[in-house]
Amino acid sequence: MTMATLHPSDVPYLLSQPWCGTVPHHGLHYQTLPLLLEMLNDHGHTSSQRRALFALSAMVRAFPAGQTALWKSGALSHLRGLCENKTASSKLCVKAVTLLYDLIMEEDSTLKA
C-alpha cells in the first residue's frame, strides 16, 4: 500500500502496528491527523470512530509536536462533537474525555518540571 492509495480507514491499522516505532513523526509527516479527525465525525460507524480515537491518542501521547498539531487542527471541537452526538457510544465519549484529561495532566506535569 502506498501513501497515494491510503484510505482513511487504513490509518488506525497502520498507526497501531508494532513495527511503526516512529508513529507520531510519520503520522504528522503524512498528514494523518485530518483523516483521523474526519473519521471521528463519521457518526454512522462507531468502530471507525473508536479506532480513529485510539490512533489519535497514540499519535499525541508524550509527543509535544503531535499535541500542538492536534490543538491547531481544531480537535477540541471534533471531540466535543463526538460527545454531543446522540447516536455516539457513551464509551467513546468517555475515551475522548479521558484523552483530554490525560493531555492536560501531561502538560501540567511538564510545566511543573
C-alpha positions in Angstrom: 0.0 0.0 0.0 1.5 3.4 -1.0 0.6 6.7 0.6 -1.2 7.6 -2.7 -3.7 4.8 -2.1 -4.1 5.4 1.6 -7.7 5.4 2.7 -8.8 7.0 5.9 -9.9 3.6 7.3 -6.3 2.3 6.9 -4.8 4.9 9.2 -5.7 3.4 12.6 -4.4 0.0 11.5 -1.1 1.4 10.3 -0.6 3.5 13.4 -1.2 0.6 15.7 1.5 -1.7 14.1 4.4 -2.5 16.4 6.9 -2.1 13.6 6.0 1.6 13.3 8.3 2.8 16.1 8.1 6.4 15.0 4.4 6.6 14.6 3.9 10.2 15.8 6.5 11.5 13.4 5.2 9.6 10.4 1.6 10.5 11.4 2.4 14.2 11.3 4.5 13.9 8.1 1.8 12.1 6.2 -1.0 14.4 7.4 -3.0 11.7 9.0 -4.3 13.9 11.8 -7.0 15.5 9.5 -8.0 12.0 8.3 -8.4 10.8 11.9 -10.5 13.8 12.8 -12.6 13.2 9.8 -13.2 9.7 10.9 -14.3 10.9 14.3 -17.1 12.8 12.6 -18.3 9.6 10.8 -21.3 9.2 13.1 -22.6 6.0 11.4 -19.6 3.9 12.2 -18.8 3.6 15.8 -16.0 1.1 15.2 -14.2 3.5 12.9 -14.6 6.3 15.4 -13.2 4.1 18.1 -10.2 3.2 16.0 -9.6 6.8 15.0 -9.7 7.9 18.6 -7.2 5.1 19.5 -4.9 6.1 16.7 -5.2 9.8 17.6 -4.3 9.0 21.2 -1.3 7.1 20.0 -0.1 10.0 17.9 -0.2 12.6 20.6 0.6 11.0 23.9 4.1 12.0 25.1 4.7 13.8 21.8 4.5 17.6 22.2 4.7 18.3 18.4 1.7 16.0 17.9 -0.2 17.7 20.7 0.5 21.1 19.2 -0.8 19.9 15.8 -3.8 18.4 17.5 -4.8 21.7 19.1 -4.1 23.7 15.9 -6.3 21.4 13.9 -9.3 22.2 16.0 -9.5 18.8 17.5 -11.3 20.1 20.6 -14.4 20.8 18.6 -14.3 17.4 16.9 -14.0 15.7 20.3 -16.8 17.8 21.7 -19.0 16.9 18.7 -18.3 13.2 19.3 -19.7 13.6 22.8 -22.6 15.7 21.8 -23.7 13.2 19.1 -26.8 11.4 20.3 -26.0 8.2 18.4 -22.4 8.0 19.7 -21.4 5.4 22.2 -21.1 6.7 25.7 -17.9 4.7 26.0 -16.5 6.6 23.1 -17.3 9.9 24.8 -15.6 8.7 28.0 -12.5 7.7 26.0 -12.4 11.2 24.4 -12.7 12.9 27.8 -10.0 10.7 29.2 -7.7 11.6 26.4 -8.3 15.3 27.0 -7.7 14.8 30.8 -4.5 12.9 30.2 -3.2 15.5 27.8 -4.0 18.3 30.4 -2.3 16.3 33.1 0.7 15.7 30.9 1.0 19.4 30.1 0.6 20.2 33.8 3.4 17.9 34.8 5.7 19.2 32.1 5.2 22.8 33.3 5.9 21.8 36.9 9.2 20.0 36.0 
